[in-house]
Amino acid sequence: MSETHLPEHSLNPGLYIVATPIGNLGDITLRAIDVLRRCDAVACEDTRVTGKLLKHLGISKPLWRYDDHSEHRDRNRLVDATRTRAVALVSDAGTPLVSDPGYRLVNDCRSEGIAVTAIPGACAAVMGLSLSGLPNDRFLFAGFLPAKDKARREVLEELATIDTTLIFYETAPRLLKSLESIRECLPDREVAVGRELTKLHEETRRGLPDGLMAYYEANPPRGEIVLLVGPPLPSVSSEADRDVLLMEALETMKASQAAAQVAKATGLDRKSLYARAMELRRE
Ligand code: SAM
């Protein structure tokens, strides 16, 4: 295997948005290490967290604390620094700006004509989606659900008609409450819970909210969680709609598989669908 030679010259001035691991330190990319090694300073959420990561990588850099609530003056100073120096922006874990600070900084740098680039890497939302097996042709990332019951229900009701998989960030203590609200506001939707992704106790569980609630009541969750909700079931308002779905499925699969697929997609009874699929085959 050939060796990788990383260039050692200094970086051009600008803002470098650098993704870091979401648990497993092995997930840092070669480019991320290279930029962290060659930048002039690192802007971060928590200097202790980033200090540990840099120590693990054998890198020592000035660490500047930044979040989107930082004083306007502090942000201006940071923007000014990026005119003459290479500043890396990292968050505690994962991709900066995805439910993490950076939006205002990137916006300000862009409007000042400062070079902004990103070094992509781990993101819990994307990993959760990949693992969930839920439809992923379209998805909507909706950040954290509100902690208060009423506000959480309002958000879920607002999202109820959107025909995509929904992705939320969640915390272990709030998981059961959120599942309960999903059962109430988005009935019959498949849900996936991705927990401790990339870590020792990684797991992804999928099911209806009732089943997942029963499981997590018996096994109180710990650690970090991504919660995903599948799209609404297609509405089958007539026998003709049902037949269209069955006939589409029968083009590529056996009657039993077609019935199982349509049952899953619509919530209709699998046995009746199988009987109808056999009729359609004969017709
Ligand atoms: N920017 C990060 C990213 O790219 O994933 C997310 C930061 S957000 C403040 C933290 C939330 O991300 C956690 O509460 C959890 O919902 C999710 N998360 C982060 N790491 C995770 C992991 N290893 N497994 C599951 N969810 C995780």
py3Dmol code that shows the C-alpha trace and the ligand (Angstrom):
import py3Dmol

protein = """\
ATOM      1  CA  MET A   1       0.000   0.000   0.000  1.00  0.00           C
ATOM      2  CA  SER A   2       1.410   3.410  -0.883  1.00  0.00           C
ATOM      3  CA  GLU A   3       2.011   5.935   1.904  1.00  0.00           C
ATOM      4  CA  THR A   4      -0.112   9.071   2.122  1.00  0.00           C
ATOM      5  CA  HIS A   5       2.030  12.216   2.075  1.00  0.00           C
ATOM      6  CA  LEU A   6       0.114  15.179   3.424  1.00  0.00           C
ATOM      7  CA  PRO A   7       1.414  18.583   2.345  1.00  0.00           C
ATOM      8  CA  GLU A   8       2.869  20.587   5.232  1.00  0.00           C
ATOM      9  CA  HIS A   9       2.652  24.135   3.835  1.00  0.00           C
ATOM     10  CA  SER A  10       0.360  26.571   5.598  1.00  0.00           C
ATOM     11  CA  LEU A  11      -3.272  26.973   4.649  1.00  0.00           C
ATOM     12  CA  ASN A  12      -4.739  29.951   2.856  1.00  0.00           C
ATOM     13  CA  PRO A  13      -6.652  32.326   5.112  1.00  0.00           C
ATOM     14  CA  GLY A  14     -10.353  31.633   5.549  1.00  0.00           C
ATOM     15  CA  LEU A  15     -12.841  29.593   7.501  1.00  0.00           C
ATOM     16  CA  TYR A  16     -12.541  25.786   7.422  1.00  0.00           C
ATOM     17  CA  ILE A  17     -15.632  23.968   8.711  1.00  0.00           C
ATOM     18  CA  VAL A  18     -14.261  20.672   9.991  1.00  0.00           C
ATOM     19  CA  ALA A  19     -16.425  17.671  10.902  1.00  0.00           C
ATOM     20  CA  THR A  20     -15.181  15.576  13.825  1.00  0.00           C
ATOM     21  CA  PRO A  21     -16.253  12.103  15.036  1.00  0.00           C
ATOM     22  CA  ILE A  22     -19.608  11.490  16.764  1.00  0.00           C
ATOM     23  CA  GLY A  23     -18.156   8.913  19.124  1.00  0.00           C
ATOM     24  CA  ASN A  24     -15.555   6.752  17.477  1.00  0.00           C
ATOM     25  CA  LEU A  25     -12.328   8.727  17.161  1.00  0.00           C
ATOM     26  CA  GLY A  26     -11.349   6.558  14.209  1.00  0.00           C
ATOM     27  CA  ASP A  27     -13.935   8.456  12.160  1.00  0.00           C
ATOM     28  CA  ILE A  28     -11.830  11.615  11.843  1.00  0.00           C
ATOM     29  CA  THR A  29     -10.874  12.059   8.199  1.00  0.00           C
ATOM     30  CA  LEU A  30      -7.365  12.502   6.813  1.00  0.00           C
ATOM     31  CA  ARG A  31      -8.348  15.940   5.523  1.00  0.00           C
ATOM     32  CA  ALA A  32      -9.727  16.952   8.924  1.00  0.00           C
ATOM     33  CA  ILE A  33      -6.423  15.997  10.587  1.00  0.00           C
ATOM     34  CA  ASP A  34      -4.502  17.840   7.895  1.00  0.00           C
ATOM     35  CA  VAL A  35      -6.511  21.043   8.310  1.00  0.00           C
ATOM     36  CA  LEU A  36      -6.387  20.892  12.111  1.00  0.00           C
ATOM     37  CA  ARG A  37      -2.629  20.408  11.895  1.00  0.00           C
ATOM     38  CA  ARG A  38      -2.026  23.279   9.465  1.00  0.00           C
ATOM     39  CA  CYS A  39      -4.593  25.864  10.576  1.00  0.00           C
ATOM     40  CA  ASP A  40      -3.649  28.869  12.716  1.00  0.00           C
ATOM     41  CA  ALA A  41      -6.428  28.497  15.289  1.00  0.00           C
ATOM     42  CA  VAL A  42      -9.496  26.411  16.070  1.00  0.00           C
ATOM     43  CA  ALA A  43     -12.857  27.976  16.929  1.00  0.00           C
ATOM     44  CA  CYS A  44     -14.876  25.512  19.006  1.00  0.00           C
ATOM     45  CA  GLU A  45     -17.911  25.118  21.224  1.00  0.00           C
ATOM     46  CA  ASP A  46     -16.116  23.799  24.262  1.00  0.00           C
ATOM     47  CA  THR A  47     -12.342  24.169  24.568  1.00  0.00           C
ATOM     48  CA  ARG A  48     -12.087  21.139  26.883  1.00  0.00           C
ATOM     49  CA  VAL A  49     -13.836  18.815  24.414  1.00  0.00           C
ATOM     50  CA  THR A  50     -11.829  20.037  21.421  1.00  0.00           C
ATOM     51  CA  GLY A  51      -8.645  20.160  23.513  1.00  0.00           C
ATOM     52  CA  LYS A  52      -9.042  16.423  24.176  1.00  0.00           C
ATOM     53  CA  LEU A  53      -9.543  15.639  20.488  1.00  0.00           C
ATOM     54  CA  LEU A  54      -6.480  17.664  19.484  1.00  0.00           C
ATOM     55  CA  LYS A  55      -4.413  16.038  22.227  1.00  0.00           C
ATOM     56  CA  HIS A  56      -5.468  12.633  20.908  1.00  0.00           C
ATOM     57  CA  LEU A  57      -4.262  13.740  17.460  1.00  0.00           C
ATOM     58  CA  GLY A  58      -1.004  15.159  18.867  1.00  0.00           C
ATOM     59  CA  ILE A  59      -1.926  18.687  17.723  1.00  0.00           C
ATOM     60  CA  SER A  60      -1.585  21.885  19.733  1.00  0.00           C
ATOM     61  CA  LYS A  61      -3.395  25.035  18.518  1.00  0.00           C
ATOM     62  CA  PRO A  62      -4.894  28.175  20.025  1.00  0.00           C
ATOM     63  CA  LEU A  63      -8.534  27.360  20.868  1.00  0.00           C
ATOM     64  CA  TRP A  64     -11.120  30.132  20.604  1.00  0.00           C
ATOM     65  CA  ARG A  65     -14.529  29.548  22.111  1.00  0.00           C
ATOM     66  CA  TYR A  66     -17.396  30.306  19.740  1.00  0.00           C
ATOM     67  CA  ASP A  67     -21.132  29.804  19.661  1.00  0.00           C
ATOM     68  CA  ASP A  68     -23.859  31.577  17.732  1.00  0.00           C
ATOM     69  CA  HIS A  69     -24.833  33.469  20.892  1.00  0.00           C
ATOM     70  CA  SER A  70     -21.327  34.882  21.280  1.00  0.00           C
ATOM     71  CA  GLU A  71     -21.310  38.654  21.435  1.00  0.00           C
ATOM     72  CA  HIS A  72     -21.440  40.417  18.092  1.00  0.00           C
ATOM     73  CA  ARG A  73     -18.050  41.944  18.928  1.00  0.00           C
ATOM     74  CA  ASP A  74     -16.469  38.494  19.487  1.00  0.00           C
ATOM     75  CA  ARG A  75     -17.884  37.195  16.223  1.00  0.00           C
ATOM     76  CA  ASN A  76     -16.541  40.246  14.383  1.00  0.00           C
ATOM     77  CA  ARG A  77     -13.108  39.546  15.834  1.00  0.00           C
ATOM     78  CA  LEU A  78     -13.312  35.985  14.589  1.00  0.00           C
ATOM     79  CA  VAL A  79     -14.443  37.103  11.123  1.00  0.00           C
ATOM     80  CA  ASP A  80     -11.541  39.578  11.068  1.00  0.00           C
ATOM     81  CA  ALA A  81      -9.105  36.816  11.993  1.00  0.00           C
ATOM     82  CA  THR A  82     -10.233  34.715   9.017  1.00  0.00           C
ATOM     83  CA  ARG A  83      -9.117  37.518   6.663  1.00  0.00           C
ATOM     84  CA  THR A  84      -5.460  36.860   7.451  1.00  0.00           C
ATOM     85  CA  ARG A  85      -5.449  33.415   9.101  1.00  0.00           C
ATOM     86  CA  ALA A  86      -6.784  29.923   8.534  1.00  0.00           C
ATOM     87  CA  VAL A  87      -9.381  29.291  11.222  1.00  0.00           C
ATOM     88  CA  ALA A  88     -10.917  25.840  11.658  1.00  0.00           C
ATOM     89  CA  LEU A  89     -14.453  25.687  13.053  1.00  0.00           C
ATOM     90  CA  VAL A  90     -15.366  22.487  14.898  1.00  0.00           C
ATOM     91  CA  SER A  91     -18.212  21.536  17.196  1.00  0.00           C
ATOM     92  CA  ASP A  92     -18.114  19.074  20.092  1.00  0.00           C
ATOM     93  CA  ALA A  93     -19.010  16.231  17.750  1.00  0.00           C
ATOM     94  CA  GLY A  94     -20.040  15.674  14.159  1.00  0.00           C
ATOM     95  CA  THR A  95     -20.685  18.269  11.491  1.00  0.00           C
ATOM     96  CA  PRO A  96     -20.674  21.916  12.612  1.00  0.00           C
ATOM     97  CA  LEU A  97     -23.921  23.840  11.900  1.00  0.00           C
ATOM     98  CA  VAL A  98     -26.071  20.671  12.065  1.00  0.00           C
ATOM     99  CA  SER A  99     -27.854  21.516  15.336  1.00  0.00           C
ATOM    100  CA  ASP A 100     -24.548  23.095  16.291  1.00  0.00           C
ATOM    101  CA  PRO A 101     -23.008  26.583  16.187  1.00  0.00           C
ATOM    102  CA  GLY A 102     -21.626  28.223  13.062  1.00  0.00           C
ATOM    103  CA  TYR A 103     -24.575  29.599  11.126  1.00  0.00           C
ATOM    104  CA  ARG A 104     -23.992  33.242  11.985  1.00  0.00           C
ATOM    105  CA  LEU A 105     -20.234  32.959  11.546  1.00  0.00           C
ATOM    106  CA  VAL A 106     -20.514  31.344   8.104  1.00  0.00           C
ATOM    107  CA  ASN A 107     -23.124  33.881   7.092  1.00  0.00           C
ATOM    108  CA  ASP A 108     -20.915  36.792   8.176  1.00  0.00           C
ATOM    109  CA  CYS A 109     -17.815  35.344   6.481  1.00  0.00           C
ATOM    110  CA  ARG A 110     -19.763  34.847   3.259  1.00  0.00           C
ATOM    111  CA  SER A 111     -21.136  38.367   3.230  1.00  0.00           C
ATOM    112  CA  GLU A 112     -17.606  39.706   3.813  1.00  0.00           C
ATOM    113  CA  GLY A 113     -16.308  37.719   0.823  1.00  0.00           C
ATOM    114  CA  ILE A 114     -14.091  35.520   3.025  1.00  0.00           C
ATOM    115  CA  ALA A 115     -13.251  32.039   1.734  1.00  0.00           C
ATOM    116  CA  VAL A 116     -15.328  29.358   3.432  1.00  0.00           C
ATOM    117  CA  THR A 117     -14.784  25.665   2.868  1.00  0.00           C
ATOM    118  CA  ALA A 118     -15.898  22.486   4.594  1.00  0.00           C
ATOM    119  CA  ILE A 119     -14.207  19.210   5.387  1.00  0.00           C
ATOM    120  CA  PRO A 120     -17.101  16.740   5.540  1.00  0.00           C
ATOM    121  CA  GLY A 121     -17.380  13.818   7.906  1.00  0.00           C
ATOM    122  CA  ALA A 122     -19.587  12.171  10.507  1.00  0.00           C
ATOM    123  CA  CYS A 123     -23.147  13.378  11.048  1.00  0.00           C
ATOM    124  CA  ALA A 124     -25.528  11.511  13.344  1.00  0.00           C
ATOM    125  CA  ALA A 125     -28.619  12.425  11.287  1.00  0.00           C
ATOM    126  CA  VAL A 126     -27.188  10.954   8.094  1.00  0.00           C
ATOM    127  CA  MET A 127     -25.841   7.867   9.805  1.00  0.00           C
ATOM    128  CA  GLY A 128     -29.203   7.309  11.510  1.00  0.00           C
ATOM    129  CA  LEU A 129     -30.947   7.577   8.143  1.00  0.00           C
ATOM    130  CA  SER A 130     -28.576   5.109   6.490  1.00  0.00           C
ATOM    131  CA  LEU A 131     -29.097   2.580   9.256  1.00  0.00           C
ATOM    132  CA  SER A 132     -32.854   2.990   9.657  1.00  0.00           C
ATOM    133  CA  GLY A 133     -33.958   1.288   6.455  1.00  0.00           C
ATOM    134  CA  LEU A 134     -36.702   3.926   6.233  1.00  0.00           C
ATOM    135  CA  PRO A 135     -37.384   5.554   2.848  1.00  0.00           C
ATOM    136  CA  ASN A 136     -34.488   7.869   2.108  1.00  0.00           C
ATOM    137  CA  ASP A 137     -35.280   9.262  -1.329  1.00  0.00           C
ATOM    138  CA  ARG A 138     -36.466  12.380   0.506  1.00  0.00           C
ATOM    139  CA  PHE A 139     -35.983  13.286   4.159  1.00  0.00           C
ATOM    140  CA  LEU A 140     -36.476  16.229   6.436  1.00  0.00           C
ATOM    141  CA  PHE A 141     -34.108  16.948   9.295  1.00  0.00           C
ATOM    142  CA  ALA A 142     -36.007  18.790  12.005  1.00  0.00           C
ATOM    143  CA  GLY A 143     -33.409  19.203  14.769  1.00  0.00           C
ATOM    144  CA  PHE A 144     -34.495  18.636  18.374  1.00  0.00           C
ATOM    145  CA  LEU A 145     -38.173  18.286  19.278  1.00  0.00           C
ATOM    146  CA  PRO A 146     -39.271  20.769  21.936  1.00  0.00           C
ATOM    147  CA  ALA A 147     -39.104  19.555  25.535  1.00  0.00           C
ATOM    148  CA  LYS A 148     -42.592  20.819  26.450  1.00  0.00           C
ATOM    149  CA  ASP A 149     -45.504  18.503  25.572  1.00  0.00           C
ATOM    150  CA  LYS A 150     -47.683  21.127  23.908  1.00  0.00           C
ATOM    151  CA  ALA A 151     -44.886  22.612  21.803  1.00  0.00           C
ATOM    152  CA  ARG A 152     -43.715  19.119  20.806  1.00  0.00           C
ATOM    153  CA  ARG A 153     -47.212  18.154  19.665  1.00  0.00           C
ATOM    154  CA  GLU A 154     -47.517  21.376  17.683  1.00  0.00           C
ATOM    155  CA  VAL A 155     -44.275  20.663  15.823  1.00  0.00           C
ATOM    156  CA  LEU A 156     -45.325  17.080  15.085  1.00  0.00           C
ATOM    157  CA  GLU A 157     -48.753  18.199  13.867  1.00  0.00           C
ATOM    158  CA  GLU A 158     -47.070  20.704  11.578  1.00  0.00           C
ATOM    159  CA  LEU A 159     -44.856  17.936  10.145  1.00  0.00           C
ATOM    160  CA  ALA A 160     -47.629  15.312   9.938  1.00  0.00           C
ATOM    161  CA  THR A 161     -48.595  15.956   6.336  1.00  0.00           C
ATOM    162  CA  ILE A 162     -45.057  16.052   4.977  1.00  0.00           C
ATOM    163  CA  ASP A 163     -44.459  12.997   2.834  1.00  0.00           C
ATOM    164  CA  THR A 164     -40.867  12.225   3.801  1.00  0.00           C
ATOM    165  CA  THR A 165     -38.907  10.460   6.494  1.00  0.00           C
ATOM    166  CA  LEU A 166     -38.447  12.855   9.415  1.00  0.00           C
ATOM    167  CA  ILE A 167     -35.199  12.961  11.392  1.00  0.00           C
ATOM    168  CA  PHE A 168     -34.896  14.381  14.906  1.00  0.00           C
ATOM    169  CA  TYR A 169     -32.091  14.643  17.406  1.00  0.00           C
ATOM    170  CA  GLU A 170     -33.149  13.354  20.794  1.00  0.00           C
ATOM    171  CA  THR A 171     -31.842  12.824  24.296  1.00  0.00           C
ATOM    172  CA  ALA A 172     -32.227   9.612  26.280  1.00  0.00           C
ATOM    173  CA  PRO A 173     -34.312  11.128  29.119  1.00  0.00           C
ATOM    174  CA  ARG A 174     -36.845  12.513  26.619  1.00  0.00           C
ATOM    175  CA  LEU A 175     -37.119   9.556  24.255  1.00  0.00           C
ATOM    176  CA  LEU A 176     -40.243   7.993  25.788  1.00  0.00           C
ATOM    177  CA  LYS A 177     -42.133  11.289  25.859  1.00  0.00           C
ATOM    178  CA  SER A 178     -41.286  11.902  22.210  1.00  0.00           C
ATOM    179  CA  LEU A 179     -42.379   8.400  21.201  1.00  0.00           C
ATOM    180  CA  GLU A 180     -45.648   9.003  23.026  1.00  0.00           C
ATOM    181  CA  SER A 181     -46.236  12.260  21.125  1.00  0.00           C
ATOM    182  CA  ILE A 182     -45.362  10.540  17.830  1.00  0.00           C
ATOM    183  CA  ARG A 183     -47.900   7.795  18.592  1.00  0.00           C
ATOM    184  CA  GLU A 184     -50.496  10.472  19.217  1.00  0.00           C
ATOM    185  CA  CYS A 185     -49.761  12.858  16.324  1.00  0.00           C
ATOM    186  CA  LEU A 186     -48.322  10.546  13.629  1.00  0.00           C
ATOM    187  CA  PRO A 187     -50.195   7.282  14.190  1.00  0.00           C
ATOM    188  CA  ASP A 188     -49.168   4.094  12.362  1.00  0.00           C
ATOM    189  CA  ARG A 189     -45.799   5.472  11.302  1.00  0.00           C
ATOM    190  CA  GLU A 190     -42.720   3.293  11.465  1.00  0.00           C
ATOM    191  CA  VAL A 191     -40.093   4.720  13.781  1.00  0.00           C
ATOM    192  CA  ALA A 192     -36.378   4.019  14.090  1.00  0.00           C
ATOM    193  CA  VAL A 193     -34.183   4.811  17.066  1.00  0.00           C
ATOM    194  CA  GLY A 194     -30.436   5.053  16.417  1.00  0.00           C
ATOM    195  CA  ARG A 195     -28.541   5.070  19.700  1.00  0.00           C
ATOM    196  CA  GLU A 196     -24.864   5.516  20.517  1.00  0.00           C
ATOM    197  CA  LEU A 197     -23.936   5.443  16.839  1.00  0.00           C
ATOM    198  CA  THR A 198     -20.299   4.544  16.094  1.00  0.00           C
ATOM    199  CA  LYS A 199     -19.804   3.664  19.778  1.00  0.00           C
ATOM    200  CA  LEU A 200     -19.448   0.399  21.666  1.00  0.00           C
ATOM    201  CA  HIS A 201     -23.159   0.041  22.425  1.00  0.00           C
ATOM    202  CA  GLU A 202     -24.460   1.180  19.045  1.00  0.00           C
ATOM    203  CA  GLU A 203     -27.950  -0.050  18.238  1.00  0.00           C
ATOM    204  CA  THR A 204     -30.729   0.732  15.782  1.00  0.00           C
ATOM    205  CA  ARG A 205     -34.252  -0.422  16.624  1.00  0.00           C
ATOM    206  CA  ARG A 206     -37.223  -0.090  14.373  1.00  0.00           C
ATOM    207  CA  GLY A 207     -40.918  -0.577  14.953  1.00  0.00           C
ATOM    208  CA  LEU A 208     -44.177   1.140  15.761  1.00  0.00           C
ATOM    209  CA  PRO A 209     -44.125   3.636  18.655  1.00  0.00           C
ATOM    210  CA  ASP A 210     -46.029   1.221  20.951  1.00  0.00           C
ATOM    211  CA  GLY A 211     -43.475  -1.552  20.558  1.00  0.00           C
ATOM    212  CA  LEU A 212     -40.531   0.816  20.952  1.00  0.00           C
ATOM    213  CA  MET A 213     -42.105   2.387  24.030  1.00  0.00           C
ATOM    214  CA  ALA A 214     -42.551  -1.036  25.603  1.00  0.00           C
ATOM    215  CA  TYR A 215     -38.926  -1.861  24.866  1.00  0.00           C
ATOM    216  CA  TYR A 216     -37.502   1.383  26.242  1.00  0.00           C
ATOM    217  CA  GLU A 217     -39.760   1.251  29.304  1.00  0.00           C
ATOM    218  CA  ALA A 218     -38.202  -2.117  30.089  1.00  0.00           C
ATOM    219  CA  ASN A 219     -34.697  -1.002  29.001  1.00  0.00           C
ATOM    220  CA  PRO A 220     -34.287   2.687  29.853  1.00  0.00           C
ATOM    221  CA  PRO A 221     -32.196   4.214  27.075  1.00  0.00           C
ATOM    222  CA  ARG A 222     -28.817   5.783  27.672  1.00  0.00           C
ATOM    223  CA  GLY A 223     -26.506   7.855  25.526  1.00  0.00           C
ATOM    224  CA  GLU A 224     -27.129   9.799  22.349  1.00  0.00           C
ATOM    225  CA  ILE A 225     -30.108   9.233  20.105  1.00  0.00           C
ATOM    226  CA  VAL A 226     -31.352   9.966  16.604  1.00  0.00           C
ATOM    227  CA  LEU A 227     -35.062   9.437  16.137  1.00  0.00           C
ATOM    228  CA  LEU A 228     -36.526   8.842  12.692  1.00  0.00           C
ATOM    229  CA  VAL A 229     -40.153   8.662  11.623  1.00  0.00           C
ATOM    230  CA  GLY A 230     -41.140   7.065   8.327  1.00  0.00           C
ATOM    231  CA  PRO A 231     -43.405   8.884   5.844  1.00  0.00           C
ATOM    232  CA  PRO A 232     -47.197   8.631   6.043  1.00  0.00           C
ATOM    233  CA  LEU A 233     -48.697   5.419   4.670  1.00  0.00           C
ATOM    234  CA  PRO A 234     -50.064   5.941   1.142  1.00  0.00           C
ATOM    235  CA  SER A 235     -53.790   6.478   1.418  1.00  0.00           C
ATOM    236  CA  VAL A 236     -55.743   3.677  -0.214  1.00  0.00           C
ATOM    237  CA  SER A 237     -59.186   5.127  -0.490  1.00  0.00           C
ATOM    238  CA  SER A 238     -60.566   2.643  -2.981  1.00  0.00           C
ATOM    239  CA  GLU A 239     -60.193  -0.926  -4.154  1.00  0.00           C
ATOM    240  CA  ALA A 240     -58.865   0.473  -7.432  1.00  0.00           C
ATOM    241  CA  ASP A 241     -55.989   2.220  -5.552  1.00  0.00           C
ATOM    242  CA  ARG A 242     -55.206  -1.037  -3.787  1.00  0.00           C
ATOM    243  CA  ASP A 243     -55.178  -2.934  -7.075  1.00  0.00           C
ATOM    244  CA  VAL A 244     -52.823  -0.410  -8.664  1.00  0.00           C
ATOM    245  CA  LEU A 245     -50.325  -0.886  -5.826  1.00  0.00           C
ATOM    246  CA  LEU A 246     -50.652  -4.678  -6.044  1.00  0.00           C
ATOM    247  CA  MET A 247     -50.258  -4.749  -9.816  1.00  0.00           C
ATOM    248  CA  GLU A 248     -47.148  -2.556  -9.645  1.00  0.00           C
ATOM    249  CA  ALA A 249     -45.651  -4.906  -7.080  1.00  0.00           C
ATOM    250  CA  LEU A 250     -46.630  -8.010  -9.086  1.00  0.00           C
ATOM    251  CA  GLU A 251     -44.563  -6.773 -12.000  1.00  0.00           C
ATOM    252  CA  THR A 252     -41.370  -7.591 -10.127  1.00  0.00           C
ATOM    253  CA  MET A 253     -42.304 -10.043  -7.371  1.00  0.00           C
ATOM    254  CA  LYS A 254     -44.301 -13.086  -6.348  1.00  0.00           C
ATOM    255  CA  ALA A 255     -47.864 -12.696  -5.001  1.00  0.00           C
ATOM    256  CA  SER A 256     -46.793 -13.355  -1.408  1.00  0.00           C
ATOM    257  CA  GLN A 257     -44.040 -10.737  -1.614  1.00  0.00           C
ATOM    258  CA  ALA A 258     -46.319  -8.242  -3.337  1.00  0.00           C
ATOM    259  CA  ALA A 259     -48.940  -8.727  -0.605  1.00  0.00           C
ATOM    260  CA  ALA A 260     -46.317  -8.276   2.120  1.00  0.00           C
ATOM    261  CA  GLN A 261     -44.943  -5.115   0.505  1.00  0.00           C
ATOM    262  CA  VAL A 262     -48.364  -3.516   0.007  1.00  0.00           C
ATOM    263  CA  ALA A 263     -49.420  -4.531   3.534  1.00  0.00           C
ATOM    264  CA  LYS A 264     -46.362  -2.816   4.927  1.00  0.00           C
ATOM    265  CA  ALA A 265     -46.869   0.299   2.861  1.00  0.00           C
ATOM    266  CA  THR A 266     -50.607   0.667   3.498  1.00  0.00           C
ATOM    267  CA  GLY A 267     -51.369  -1.085   6.763  1.00  0.00           C
ATOM    268  CA  LEU A 268     -53.948  -3.284   4.933  1.00  0.00           C
ATOM    269  CA  ASP A 269     -54.380  -6.936   5.881  1.00  0.00           C
ATOM    270  CA  ARG A 270     -51.698  -9.117   4.248  1.00  0.00           C
ATOM    271  CA  LYS A 271     -53.877 -12.224   3.827  1.00  0.00           C
ATOM    272  CA  SER A 272     -56.650 -10.340   1.978  1.00  0.00           C
ATOM    273  CA  LEU A 273     -54.001  -8.655  -0.169  1.00  0.00           C
ATOM    274  CA  TYR A 274     -52.520 -12.053  -1.016  1.00  0.00           C
ATOM    275  CA  ALA A 275     -55.942 -13.386  -2.034  1.00  0.00           C
ATOM    276  CA  ARG A 276     -56.489 -10.326  -4.222  1.00  0.00           C
ATOM    277  CA  ALA A 277     -52.987 -10.612  -5.713  1.00  0.00           C
ATOM    278  CA  MET A 278     -53.749 -14.217  -6.730  1.00  0.00           C
ATOM    279  CA  GLU A 279     -57.003 -13.059  -8.362  1.00  0.00           C
ATOM    280  CA  LEU A 280     -55.163 -10.316 -10.245  1.00  0.00           C
ATOM    281  CA  ARG A 281     -52.597 -12.844 -11.428  1.00  0.00           C
ATOM    282  CA  ARG A 282     -55.402 -15.007 -12.862  1.00  0.00           C
ATOM    283  CA  GLU A 283     -57.288 -12.121 -14.511  1.00  0.00           C
TER     284      GLU A 283
END
"""
ligand_1 = """\
27
SAM
N -23.515 18.256 14.738
C -23.795 16.936 15.251
C -23.903 15.961 14.060
O -23.394 16.246 12.995
O -24.474 14.893 14.227
C -25.019 16.931 16.144
C -24.904 17.837 17.329
S -26.329 17.912 18.332
C -25.910 19.167 19.470
C -26.158 16.498 19.360
C -27.222 15.452 19.052
O -26.805 14.680 17.929
C -27.411 14.435 20.164
O -28.318 14.911 21.133
C -28.007 13.266 19.395
O -29.366 13.496 19.122
C -27.214 13.355 18.088
N -26.011 12.516 18.190
C -24.742 12.938 18.284
N -23.910 11.885 18.360
C -24.682 10.776 18.288
C -24.419 9.387 18.321
N -23.183 8.931 18.441
N -25.466 8.522 18.229
C -26.725 8.989 18.107
N -27.024 10.297 18.079
C -26.022 11.182 18.174
"""
view = py3Dmol.view(width=600, height=400)
view.addModel(protein, "pdb")
view.setStyle({"model": 0}, {"cartoon": {"style": "trace"}})
view.addModel(ligand_1, "xyz")
view.setStyle({"model": 1}, {"stick": {}})
view.zoomTo()
view.show()
